C-alpha cells in the first residue's frame, strides 16, 4: 500500500535554528562588535569584519549541505551583507574625500539588491539569483558562476578594508591615496589593483541589476493592467 503520510513540516522555531541561520546570527554579533571598536582598533575591526564576510560563504555551504535553505535565511543573509557594507562605506565616507563616492556606492548597492529581491519575489522566483531569463551575459555570468561572483564580492570587501587600513588621517583625498598605493609596487599594491578591478565590475553589475529589476517591475505593472 502506498504511504500516504506526508513529510512533517518544519516548525517556525526549527527554521530559526537552522545551522546557516545560526551562522547568520553570529555574523551579526561579529559585525556589532567590530563596528563598536573600529576607531580604537583598526586591525581587529578588519579581522572581525572579514571573518563575518567569510561566514557568508560558510552559511551558504551549510544550507546546501544540510538541505536547510530558507527564505528567512536568504533575507537575513542579504540584510546582514547590505547593512555591514553600508556601515563600512559610511566610515570610509568620513575618512576620504570626496565622500560622495562612497555614499553613491552605498546607495547603488542597497537600491540594486533591494529591487532585485523585490522583483524576483514579485514574479514568483524562488531566489533573487535566478537570472536565467536575463539577456545580459555579464549579469548571467555573475549569478551563474560562483567563482566569478565570489571574486567580485571578495574584491569589493577587500578593497574597502584595505582603504580603511591604509588611511592615516581623516579627510584624505581618495584618488591620491589609491594612486600612491598602486605606485609602490608592493604586495599591497597588487592586492589593491586586483580588488579595484573586481570592485569596478561589481558596480557595473549593480547598475545592470538595478535596471533589469526595474524593467521587471514595470513589465509586471503593464501585464497586470492588460489583464483587467
C-alpha positions in Angstrom: 0.0 0.0 0.0 1.3 3.5 -0.8 2.5 5.5 2.1 0.1 8.4 2.5 1.9 10.0 5.3 3.1 13.4 4.4 6.5 14.7 5.4 6.4 16.6 8.7 6.6 20.3 8.2 9.4 22.2 10.0 8.2 24.3 12.9 8.7 28.0 12.9 11.3 27.7 15.7 13.2 25.0 13.8 13.7 27.3 10.8 15.1 30.0 13.1 17.5 27.3 14.4 18.7 26.1 11.0 22.5 25.9 11.1 23.0 28.6 8.3 20.7 30.9 10.2 22.6 30.4 13.4 25.8 31.4 11.5 23.9 34.4 10.3 23.2 35.5 13.9 26.9 35.0 14.7 27.8 37.3 11.7 25.5 40.0 13.2 27.3 39.7 16.6 30.7 39.9 14.9 29.7 43.0 13.0 28.2 44.7 16.0 31.4 44.2 18.0 33.6 45.1 15.0 31.9 48.5 14.4 31.9 49.2 18.2 35.8 49.1 18.2 36.6 50.3 14.7 38.0 53.6 15.9 40.2 52.2 18.7 41.4 49.0 17.0 41.5 49.2 13.2 43.2 45.8 12.6 40.9 43.9 15.0 38.0 45.6 13.2 39.3 44.5 9.8 39.8 40.9 11.1 36.3 40.6 12.6 34.7 42.2 9.6 36.4 39.9 7.1 35.6 36.9 9.3 31.9 37.8 9.2 32.3 38.1 5.4 33.8 34.6 5.2 30.9 33.2 7.3 28.7 34.4 4.5 30.2 31.7 2.3 30.1 29.1 5.1 26.4 29.6 5.8 25.6 29.1 2.1 27.6 25.9 2.1 25.8 24.7 5.2 22.4 25.5 3.6 23.2 23.2 0.7 24.9 20.6 2.7 22.2 20.1 5.3 19.3 21.0 3.0 18.4 24.0 5.2 17.9 26.7 2.6 15.1 29.1 3.6 13.5 32.3 2.6 14.2 33.7 6.0 17.9 32.7 5.7 18.2 34.3 2.3 16.7 37.6 3.6 18.8 37.5 6.7 21.9 36.9 4.7 21.2 39.8 2.3 20.2 42.2 5.0 23.4 41.4 7.0 25.5 41.9 3.9 23.9 45.2 2.9 24.0 46.7 6.4 27.6 45.7 7.2 28.8 47.0 3.8 26.8 50.2 4.2 28.3 50.9 7.7 31.8 50.4 6.3 31.1 52.7 3.4 29.8 55.4 5.8 33.0 55.1 7.7 35.0 55.5 4.5 33.0 58.5 3.6 34.1 60.2 6.8 37.8 59.3 6.1 38.2 60.1 2.4 37.2 63.0 0.2 35.1 63.2 -1.9 32.8 61.4 0.5 30.1 61.3 -2.2 32.0 58.4 -3.9 31.3 56.0 -1.0 27.8 57.4 -0.3 27.0 56.8 -4.0 28.3 53.2 -3.8 26.2 52.7 -0.7 23.0 53.9 -2.4 23.7 51.8 -5.5 24.4 48.7 -3.5 21.2 48.9 -1.5 18.9 50.0 -4.4 20.1 47.4 -6.8 19.8 44.5 -4.3 16.5 45.6 -2.9 15.0 46.0 -6.4 16.4 42.6 -7.4 15.0 40.8 -4.4 11.6 42.5 -4.7 11.2 41.9 -8.4 12.3 38.3 -8.0 9.5 37.6 -5.5 7.1 39.7 -7.5 7.3 37.3 -10.5 7.4 34.2 -8.3 11.0 33.3 -8.4 12.4 31.2 -5.6 15.7 33.1 -5.4 16.9 36.6 -6.5 19.9 34.8 -8.0 17.6 33.2 -10.7 18.5 35.3 -13.7 18.3 32.6 -16.4 15.8 34.7 -18.4 18.2 37.8 -18.5 19.6 38.8 -21.9 22.7 40.4 -20.3 25.7 38.0 -20.5 27.6 39.7 -17.7 24.6 39.6 -15.3 24.1 35.9 -16.1 27.8 35.1 -15.7 27.8 36.8 -12.3 24.9 34.8 -10.8 25.7 31.7 -12.8 29.4 31.3 -11.9 30.2 31.1 -8.2 33.9 31.7 -8.8 33.3 34.9 -10.7 30.7 36.2 -8.2 33.0 35.2 -5.4 35.8 37.2 -6.9 33.7 40.3 -7.4 32.2 40.2 -3.9 35.6 39.5 -2.2 37.3 42.2 -4.2 34.8 44.8 -3.1 35.1 43.9 0.6 38.9 43.6 0.5 39.2 47.0 -1.3 37.1 48.7 1.3 39.0 47.1 4.2 42.4 47.9 2.6 41.3 51.6 2.1 40.3 51.7 5.7 43.6 50.2 7.0 45.9 52.4 4.9 44.2 55.7 5.8 46.4 57.6 8.2 44.2 60.6 8.9 40.7 62.0 8.2 39.7 63.9 5.0 42.3 62.2 2.8 41.9 62.5 -1.0 40.8 59.1 -2.3 42.5 59.4 -5.7 45.8 60.5 -4.1 45.8 57.5 -1.7 44.9 55.0 -4.4 47.5 56.3 -6.9 50.2 56.4 -4.3 49.4 52.9 -3.2 49.4 51.5 -6.7 52.8 53.2 -7.5 54.5 51.5 -4.5 54.9 48.2 -6.4 54.4 46.2 -3.2 52.1 43.2 -2.5 49.6 45.7 -1.1 49.7 47.5 -4.5 48.9 44.2 -6.3 46.1 43.5 -3.8 44.5 46.9 -4.3 44.8 46.7 -8.1 43.1 43.2 -8.3 40.5 44.3 -5.8 39.8 47.6 -7.7 39.2 45.6 -10.9 36.7 43.2 -9.2 35.0 46.1 -7.4 34.6 48.0 -10.6 33.0 45.0 -12.3 30.7 44.6 -9.3 29.5 48.2 -9.6 28.7 47.7 -13.3 26.7 44.6 -12.4 24.9 46.5 -9.7 23.8 49.1 -12.3 22.7 46.3 -14.7 20.9 44.6 -11.8 19.0 47.7 -10.9 17.9 48.4 -14.5 16.9 44.8 -15.0 14.9 44.6 -11.8 13.2 48.0 -12.6 12.2 46.6 -16.0 10.8 43.5 -14.4 8.6 45.6 -12.1 7.4 47.8 -15.0 6.6 44.7 -17.1 4.6 43.3 -14.2 2.6 46.5 -13.9 1.8 46.6 -17.7 0.8 42.9 -17.8 -1.4 43.4 -14.7 -3.2 46.3 -16.4 -3.7 44.4 -19.6 -5.4 41.6 -17.7 -8.0 44.0 -16.3 
